[in-house]
Amino acid sequence: MLTFGILLFPGSNCDHDAYHVISKVMGQEARFIWHKDEHLGDVDAVIVPGGFSYGDYLRVGAIARFSPIMKDLVRFANEGGLVIGICNGFQILCESGLLPGALIRNENLRFVCKDVHLRVDKANTPFTNKMAEGEVIELHVAHGDGNYFASPEEIKQLEEKGQIVFRYTTEEGVVTAEANPNGSIHNIAGIVNEKGNVMGLMPHPERCAEELIGSGDGLKVFESMIAHATAAVIS
């Protein structure tokens, strides 16, 4: 059994969704970690959940980046630990420097809450090894600041190094402006760092991990993480 640490910030609201999926659906140990703690403890992976940390004051994720727990999260990630940031968690990872770029206001300046289709552009990561390259999955988005932006140089590097994991597409896997819910550059929905052990994903896999509630596609993300972490523990 693996242990997943789930960070908690004032304003987090997807923490219990993540806890439910890891503990009840996947049968793994899930442990909440308060933002004022200074150590992650003995965990195999970390989830930085969605929500509105610190009320999104100043800038999304900007204040959470300075929480005491973030120092140890950065250490954990830099040492190869498995980290996924979902929605607000993605924003926090960008603010902390663990991922390049930033999440800015949606192009239409409105909060978006809908189901979207994502194409898997990189299947050999710790987060997608249970998927096939080119596969299209259905997840849910709920955000006001999900518009991924980075400099031309950073985008070029992401493309060349295969760090773009998911893109917003049609159900057929075609990249179109209409399929992009927030204006993200190059329809980017999820990226990994150069090492591949840290991923930021704007849509919510934890909300789509059971067919009973509409889609079970998000389960593949967590199954991939468990498969990767289990293999690492065994080796």
Secondary structure, DSSP 8 states (H G I E B T S, - for coil): --EEEEEE-TTB-SHHHHHHIIIIIS--EEEEEETT-S---S-SEEEE--B-GGGG-SSTTTTGGGSTHHHHHHHHHHTT-EEEEETHHHHHHHHTTSSSSEEE--TTSS-EEEEEEEEES--SSTTTTTS-TT-EEEEEEEESS-EEE--HHHHHHHHHTT-EEEEEE-TTS---STT-SS--GGGEEEEE-TTSSEEEESSBGGGSSBGGGTB-TTHHHHHHHHHHHHHHHH-
